[in-house]
Amino acid sequence: MERVINVSNRLPIKVGAQLTKSSGGLVSALEGIRDRYDLHWIGWTGAEIEASQRQQVTQRLSDEYGAVPVFMTEHEAESYYLGFSNASIWPLLHYMQSYADYQDDWFDTYVAINERFAEAVLSCAKDGDMVWVHDYHLMLLPSMLKQANTSLRVGFFLHTPFPSYEVFRCHPRREALIRGLIGADLIGFHTFGYLRHFRSAVMRLLELESDIDVIAHDGRETRIGVYPIGINGPGFKQMLDSEQYREQLASYKKLYEDKRLVLNVERMDYTKGIPRKLAAIEEFLESHPDLRESTTFVIIAVPSRQGVDRYQKLIEEVELAIGRINGRYSTVTNTPIHFIHGSVAFHELCALYTRADVAMVTPLIDGMNLVAKEYIACQGDDPGVLILSEFAGAAQELFSATQVNPYNVHEVVDALKAALLMGREERRAAIEPMKERVTKQDAVWWANQFITDLAQVSPTPAAAPSNQKLSGDVLKRLTEADTRKALFLDYDGTLVDIVRNPEQAVPTKQLHTMLATLAKRDDLDVYVVSGRAPEFLEQHLGHHPVTLVAEHGYTVREPGESWRLYNDSVDLSWKQRVRPILDLYAATTPGSSVEEKRSALVWHYRKADPEFGRWKSGELIGELMESISNLPVELHHGKKIVEVSSQQVNKGEVMRYYVSKNDYAVVLAAGDDQTDENMFALRSPNIITVKVGPGDTAAAYRVSSPARFGEFLDLITEEISSQ
């Protein structure tokens, strides 16, 4: 039986004199898959446990529930949970930028607690286990786990919305959070809209392109998918069949015998839009005096984060508004709003769902909102009407609900009146298809879908098609003594990572050390073959005794010599025809620019919006192909660049010259983009070609990134240093 380690902020167990298991939707979902998986749970205890009691609590949780606790002090919980998680990330995920705060010490604690969770997982995980991480409290955990054990199959599910990039970019730690998430093998969202926003953030913050369901990075893949969570189906079915429920329903029917009941159930949270809901109720009562006496609104607001000042102010605002409305519209026989700031028993809630003529589920934003689905599940032969905010994730599934814009008070009022006057057959026609979906696609179905997909994800990097991985045999050939060898190495994307500002892509200390070691060998020649200008290569690499080839082969500087033209008969007259075209695209694409080299013109769009830049690059390439068809030039679409260069200048021609001149026994050529394919096109048994990164190529070998290629060069350096 495969193991699943479920990791959430809190354990579903209340720790006290007795251990008491809770019964939420996530608990029921995972209990529903226990027959097929060996299930374990890791989470915070929810309160500070004295150090002297922790060993005993750990043992009890393990013995009784197979659970592993994560402990934290009250101060840590305040910084990690109330601070970074709920005062910093939560508001942004719900489009409430003005509510978001940030403190560096909050983030430091958030990192430390995520590391503590990672230690707890790794202490009990076995190779190949599935680890399912939940929600925004643990956004760094997936990468921590994969870095520690690549064999783990790590899934992450976000139970909140994921906002647009323009909102998420406001967070001071935006890149760290995104990098933490893409450590997972599978990331799940409630809706496609949230997935789309996440892809946009990945593209714009990390400059990683993605397909609709996969993000390729660091030599591996992260799958992304849509998994709308469902309700505790078995729990509701059992309650609706109980005598306790039937008695309570009979009581409510008698209590509200002559009333139209409008039910509202939500947490006391600013994302739920309770003040706007009250504004709609007040306008309804004012504009429809004929319905005042017969309509009763029940608002159940479950307390939430009561120690937070912003929530205390919300409670005061809500209670003040309810008091004002009731004071104005109450009669001797009817009080318009019945307000409960607390929870109600499950059987009471189910009975209220069934009795309610209308459910008003109108959050300003909500990841899913299970209240809407629970209400649907409790409807019988004479169903009510669901008024549902279009900004709730559930609106993507509950297609026949009466959907409203909660920011439009008049629209909500009109929908409320129409719902109260709607006929039985129309209500049934709306409810029945939604009830079928809600009943079938419950929380157990949701968990099964996610775990099944996670089980199918390979935790190891996928092999690149038609390319071999660099092997020990290649290393042996390149380090064999008493043979002349050469390395032809591209710079950007091969020796260093590509960065947003090209001037910042300078050699690392490690790269300098490696080049110095390699260049000492009499039997090994090193060539740095780059599209960079000679000035850049001279500044950063000129002190090494290596051959520098600039602008893809236009100019060359051999060790101890001055720069010279490789081919002094190159025709560059075409530049005056091409430059105006590139200038036009630079002017119409914010963030792009034109670089003029001696032998080439380059349109850079790395600083442009990624999607807009990619689209404009396609347009530019189409226009250039028509304009330069009779010119002696080549067109290259590289990484965030479009380059026009002379046909008489290319890396392959320079490499061919030096290989034939020096009669090397073994040659390694490595590069990452289209301009390096001219080197890879040279066919000879003694030439080893390596593509760095993704993409189609003629190279025989592939490594995933400059970091991985750097590791291979380090092996060469170590081997020849020991000779």
N, C-alpha and C positions, 0 to 999 in steps of 0.2 A: 504494500500500500504506500503510495507516494505521500511525502510529508508536505504540509502547508503550514508555514509560520505566519500567522496574522499579526501585524504590528499596527497598533493604533495609539493615539495619544493616551487614552485611558483604558484600563482593563474593564471588562463588563462585569466587574465583581466589586461590591462594596466591602471594604476591609474594616472590620470592627471586632467586637467580641466574637461575632459569628461572621463567616463569609457568606454574603448574599449575592447571588447572580442576578443581574438585570435582564430585561427582556425586550431590548430594542430591536429595530429592524435589522441592523448589522449582525446582531447575535443570532437572530432567527435565520438569517441568510446562511451564516456559516454552519449553524447546527444542521441545516438542510443538506450540507455536503459532507457531513462527518462520516456517513456510511461509505464514502468512496475515498476519503483522504484521512491521513493521520494528522489531526488538527491540533496546533499549539497556538497560544495567544501570548503576546508580549505587550505590556503597556504600563503607564504610570498608575500608581495607586490612588491618585486623586487628592491626596492630602499627605502632609509630612508624617513620616513614621520615624519614631525615635531610633537612633542607631542601635541601641541595645535590643530592639525588637525586630530588626530587619531580617536576621537569619531565620527567626521563627516564622515570620510572615512569609518569607520566601519558601520555606519548607511546606507550610500549610497550603499555599497556592499551588505548589507543584503536586502535592499529594492528592488534593481534592479536585483540582481543575486542570492540571497540566499546564498551568500558566506561569509566566516568568515576570516578576515585577520590575519596574524601573523606579528607583527612588529619587526624590529631589527635596531640597530644603524649601521652606516657605519663601525665602528670598529668590531662589532659583525659579520656583513656580511663578512668582510675580513677574520676573523678567522674561522668562521663556513663554509662559502661557498668556498672562494678562497683557504683558508688554509687547514683545515682538510678534507673537502669533495673532493676538486679537486687537491690539491697538495699532499695529503696523501693517501686517499682511491682510487681515480680514477686510478692513475698509477698502483697500485697493481692489481686492478681488470682487468687491460688490460696488465698484464705481463710485465710492465715497472718498475721493481724494482729500477733501477738506477735513475729513475725520482722521486721516492717517498721521500718526506720529512716528518718530524714529529716534532711537538712542543707540550709540555704539555699544554700550554695555549690554543692552537687550540682545543685540546680534551676537555678541561674544557668548552670552549664556545660551542662546539658541543653538549655536554651533556645538557648544559643550554638551548640551542635552541630546542633540542628534547623535553625537559621538557615543554618548552613554547608551542610547538605544542600539547603536551599531554593535557595541561590545556585548550587549545582552543577546542580540541575534546571533552573533558569531560564536558566542559561548555554547549555544545549543544546536546551531545549524550544522548539517552534514552536506558534503559535496553533492550538488545537483538538487538540493531542496528548493521548493518554491517559497518565496518570501513576498507576502502581499502587504504593502505599506499603504496606510490611509491618511490622506488629507494634509492640509497646509501646515500643520504643526511639524511635519517631518519631511520637508521638501529637500533637505540636504542628504537625507538618509540613503536614497538609492545609489548615489555615486559612491558614498562611503562604503557601502556593502560590496559593490562591484570591484572597487579598488582593492578590497581586502580578500575577496574570493570570487574570481570570475566565473566559477562553475555554478554559482547560485543563479536561479532564475528569479529575477526581481521584478515585481509588478507594483505599480503605483496607481491609486485611484483618487481623483480630486472630487470631493463631495460638494464643493462650492462652484460658482461660475469661474471661468477664466476670462478676464476682461480683455478688451482690445489692447493692442501694443501701446497705443498712445496713453492709456491709463497705467498699464503695468510698468512702463518705462519710468514713471515717477519715483519708483522705489529705489533708494540708495544702493541696495544690494541686489539689484535685478539680475545681473549676470550670474552671480553666485547661486541664486535660487534656480534659475533655468538650468545651469550646469548640473546642479544637484539632481534635478528631475530627470534629465536625459541619461543619467546613469542607469535608469531602469531599462529592462528589456521590453516592457509593455506599460504604456500610460493610458489610463481610461478616463473619459469625460462623460458627463450626462448627455450632452448634445453636440451636434456637429459644429454649431457656432462656437462653443468653447474650444473645441479641437482646432478650428480654423484660426482663432485668436492666438492659440498657443504656437501653432506653426509660424504665424506672423512674427511673434516675439522671438522665436528661435532664429528666424531668418534675419531679423533686424538687429538683434542683440549679439548673436554669436556668429552671424554671417554664414549660417548653414542652410543650404537648400534642402528641401524635403519633398517627397511625394505625398499623396493624400493620406497614406497610412504608414509611412516609415520615414525616419530621419537617419541618415547615414552620417556617422561621425567617429573619429578616433579608431577607424578600422573595424567598426562594428555597427549594428543597427539597433535603433529603438523603435519599436512598433507603437502606433497610436491608434486608438479606436474609440467608438461611441458605445457606452453601456449604461442606458438609463436605469437607475435603481428603482426597485418596486417596493411594495408594502410587505408587511409580515402576513402573507396570505393565510397560512395555517392558523395563525393566532386570531385573525378576524373571523375566519370560518367557524372556529371553535366557539368564539364568543357569541356570534350571531345564532348559533344553535343552542345556546344555554338558556336556562330558565331565568337566571339572574338578569340577562339582557331583556328578555320578554317582559318581565315584571317592571323593569325600569322604563321600557318603552311605553307600556300601558300608563305608567305614572305621568310621563311627560305628555302623552296625548291628552290626558285629562287636564293637566295643568295648563296646557296651551290650546285647549279645545276650540276656542273662538279666535285664535291668533294665527297670523302668518309669522312663522319663525324664521329669522335670518341669522344664521350661525357664522361666527368668526372665531377661528382657533389659530393661534400663532404664538411664537416666542415674543417676549417684550424686547424687540430689537429694532434699531432704526432702519434696517433694510426692509422691514415688513410694511412700512408705510402706514402705520396706525393713525397718525394725525391726518393724513390725507383721506383715509377711510372715514374718519369721523367727520371731516368736512363734507364728504359725499352724503353721509347719513343725515347731517344737519340740513343740507340743501334739499334732500329728499323729503324730510319732515316739513320743511318750509314750503316747498312747491307742491306737495301732494297732501293737503289737509284731510282729504277724504280717506286716506290710508293710514293716518297716524294712529287712530284708536285700535286698529286691527293688526298692526305690525309691531313685533317685538324683536329687538336686536340683542342677541347674546354674544358677548365678547369674552372669550377665555384667553387671557394673556399669560403664558407661562413665564415665571420670573427667569431672568437671565443676567449673569454678570452683575449682580446687585452691588458689588463693591466698587464698580467703575462709575466715576462721576457723570460721564455722558449718559449712561443708562438711568441714573437717578433723575437727571433732568428730563429724560424722556418720560419716565413714569409720572413725574409731576405735571408735565404738559398734557399727557393723556388723561390723567385723573381730573385735571382742571377743565378740560374740554368736555368730558363726560358729565361732570357736575353742571356745567353751564347748559348743555343740551337738555339734560333731564330736568333741570330747573325751569327751562323755558317751555318744554313740550309735554311734560307729564300732566296727567289728569288724575282724578280720584281713582279711576279704574285701570290706568295703564301707565307704566313707566317705560319710555322707549328703549333705553339701553340697560341691560343687566350685565354688569361688569364683574368678572372674576379674575383677580390678579393671583393666579395660582393654578395648580393642576386639578384635574378631575379624574376619578377612577375610570379604568378602561371600559367597564360595562356602561357607565354613565355617558362616556364619550361616544360609544357606538350607538347608544339609544338616541343621543342628540343628533348624530349624523343622520340617522334614519328619519327622525321626526322633522328635521329642518326642511322648510319649503325651499330655502335658498341657502347656499354656502357662498360667502364672499371671501375668495382667496385672492387678495390684491396686493402682493408684495411689490415693492419698487424694483427689486431684483432678487432672484432666488435660484440656487443651483438646480433644485428639482421641485421641492414642495410636495411632501408626501400627504399633507392634509387633503389636497385636492383628490389624490388617488384613494385615500381612506374614505372620504365622503362618497365617492362613486361606488366603492365596494359595499357600502352599507345601504344602498338604495334598493327598495323593493318594488312591488307592483305599481305603487303610486309614488313615483320618484320625484325628487326635487330638481332644482336647477343649479348648476355650478357656474358661478361668475368667476372667471379666472384671468389673472393678469397675464398679458402677453409676454411679460418679462420673467415669468417663472419657467424653469426648465420643463415642467410638466406640460406647458402649452404646446410643446413640439409633438406630444403624443395624444393629448386629450383634445382632439381636433373638433369635436362637436360641442365643446363647452362654449358658453357665452364669453368670448374673450374681450378684454377691455384694456385700455391704456390707463393705468392707475394715476397718471399725472393729469388726466383729463377728468375733472370732477363731474362735469356735465354728462360725459359719456357713461360714467359709472352710475349716475343717478338714472339715466334713461334705461340702462341695462337692468337695474334693480327693479324698476317699475314693470318692464316687460317680463322679467322673470316671475314676479309675483302674480301677474295676470295670465301667464302661459297655460295653455290647456294640457290635459293629461297626456294625450296621444303625442303631442309635440315634445313633451318632457321625456316620455318613454323612448321616442325615436332618437333623442340626443343621448340619453344615458346608456342604453343597452349596448351599443358597440364599444363605448368606453369601458363599461363594466367587464365585458368579455376580455378586453386587452389587459385591464388592471388585474383581473383574477388570474389569468394565465401567466403574465409576465411579472411575477412577484419577486420578492427579494431572493428567494432560493434560485429562481431562474436566472436572475442577474448574476449571482455569485457563480453559478455553473458556467455561464457564458464567459465570464472573465477568467476563471481558473482554467477552463478548457483551452482558451487561447494562450494563456501564459504557459501551460504545459507543453504547447506545440512550438514555443519560441526556443530557438537554439541559443544557449547562453554563450557559445563560443563565436568568435568572429567568422562571418561567412567568407569563404574563399572567393577571391576575385575571379570572374570567369576568364578562361583561356590564358591565365597567367600562373606561373609557379611562384611559390614563396622562396625567398633567398635561403639557400641551404648551406650546410657545412662544406659541401663539395665546392660551391662557388667561393667560399671563404678560403679554402685550401688553395685553389688556383690563384687567387689574388695575393696570397702571402707566401707562395712557394719561393724558396731562395734560389738565387742564381738565374733568374729570368727577368727580363725587362717588362715592366708593367706600367700602365697609365690609367689615371682616373679622370674622366671628363664629367664635371659636376656642374649642373645648373645651380643658380643661387636662390632666387625667391621661390618658395614652395618646395625646395629640395634641401638646401643647407639651412635655411631659416624659414620660419612660418610666414605666411602672407598676412600682413596686418593692414588696418584701415589706412594708416598714413605710411606710405612706402619709405619715407626717410627714417622711420623708426625701426625698420627691419635691418638692424645692424648685427654683426656677428657676435655671438655669445663668447664668453671666456672659454667655454668648453670647445667651441669651434676653432678658436685661435690656437688652443693647445693641440688639437687634433691635426690641424694643417701644419703646424710647426714640426710635429713629430713625423708626419708623412713626408714632408719636404726634405728631411735629413737623409732619406734613403737615396743612394746612388742608383738603385735599380727601379725606382718608382718616380714617375713624373705626374704632377697634379696640374690639371687645367680647370679653372673656374670659367665656365662658358655661360655668359649672362646676357640678358637684354638691357642691363643697366648701362648708364653712361660711363665712360672711362674715368671721369672725375670721382664718381662714387666708389668704384672698385679700387682706385688708387688710394683714396682716403682710408678705406677700411681694411683692405687686403694687400696693399702695395708693399708692405714690409716683409711679406712672406715670399720666399723664393719659389713661387709658382707662376705658371703662365696664366695671364688674365686676358680673356676674350670678351670685349664689350660690344654692345648693340648687335648681338646675335652673330658676330663675326666680322663686323665692319672694321674694327680696330683691334690690334693685338699688342700685348706687352709681354715679352719673354723675360725671364729672370735676368736682372742686371742690364736690361736694355730699355730703350725709350719706346713710347707708343708709336705705332706705325699703321698705315692703312693696309689691310690684308689684300684688298684689290683696289688699286688707285684709278681704275677705269670705270667705276660704278656710275651709272647714269641716275642723277637725282632730279632731273628736270620735272618729273611728275609731281613733285611736292607742291608746286604752286597751283596745280589743279585740284589736289586733294584737300589741302589745308582749309579752304573756305567751307567745304562740306562738314568737316569736323568742327570747325568754329561754330557753325549753325547749330549742330547738335549740342555743343557745350552751352550755348546760349539758351537753348530750350529745355535743357535737362539740369535742374538745380542740383548742385553737388558734383557735377562732372567738369572735366577740364581737358585741355589738349596739351600734350608734351611733344615738343619737336626735338628729335634726336638728329644726329648728323645724317643717318641713313634711313630714318623711319619717322612716321608720325603716329602718335598713340593717343586715342581717346580713352580717358580713365573715367569710370563711373562707380568706383568703390564707395565714394561718399554720397552718392545719390540714393534715393529710396530704392531698396533692392528690386521690388517688383517693377517700378517705373523704369529703373535703369535697365533691367533685363529686356523689357518691352522695347525701349528706345534703341538698345543695342541691336535687336533684331531688325528694326526699321533701318538703322544705319548700314548694317551689313547688306541688306537688300538694295539700298541706294548705291552703295559703293560697288557692288558686283556689276551693276549696270554701267557705272561711270568709269570704272578702271579696267574694263575687259580688254582694252587695246593698249594698256600701259604695261611696262616691264616691272610689275609689282606683285607681291603676294599679300593676301589678306589673312590675318590671324585673329580668331576670337579666343582670347585667353581668359584668365580669371579676373573678371571685372575690367577687362580692357578690350578694345578693338584696335588692332595695330595694322598699319599699312607699311610694308617695307620692300626694299628692292629684291627682285628675283635673284640678283647676283650676290646676295648676302644671306647666308644661313649657317646655322651651327654645324650641320652635317658636312658642309663643304670644308670648313676649318678642321673639323675632326678628321675627315678623310686625308687632308694634307699632312697632318702631324702623324697619323698612324702609318701612312706609307713612307714618310720620311725617316721614322725611327724604328720601324720593324719590331713593334712590341709583340711579345708572346701572348700577353693577356691584356685586354682593354675593358674597363667598366665605364659605361655611359649611363648617367642617371638624370632624370628631369621630370617635371610635373605637368607640362602643358603642351599645346599644339606645336610650339616652336622647337620643342625637343624631339619631335617625331622625325625630323630630318636626320638626327643622330641615330635614332632607332632603326631607320630604314637601311642603314649600312649593314649588309649581311656578310658575316665571316665567322667561322668556328671560334676564333679567338676573341670575339666581341660579345660582352655580356651587357644586355640592356635592361634597365630597371625603371619602371614607371612609379613615381611617388604619388599616391593618392588615387582617387577614383577617376573613371572616364575611359573611353575607348583608347586603345593604344596598340602599336606594333611591337612594344617591348615584350621580352620573353618573361620577365619577372616583375613582381609588383610588391611594394610595401605600402602600408596604409597612410603614413604621414611623415613629415620631416623628422619628427621625434624617433619614429621607428627606424628610419634610414640612418639617423645619427647613431643609434645603437649599433647598427651593422658596421658603420665606419669605425666606431669605438672598438669593435672586435678586431677589425683589420689592424688598427693602431696597436692594440695590446699584443696581437700575435707577432707583428714585425718588431715590436720593441723588445720582445723576449728572445729574438734570434741573435 
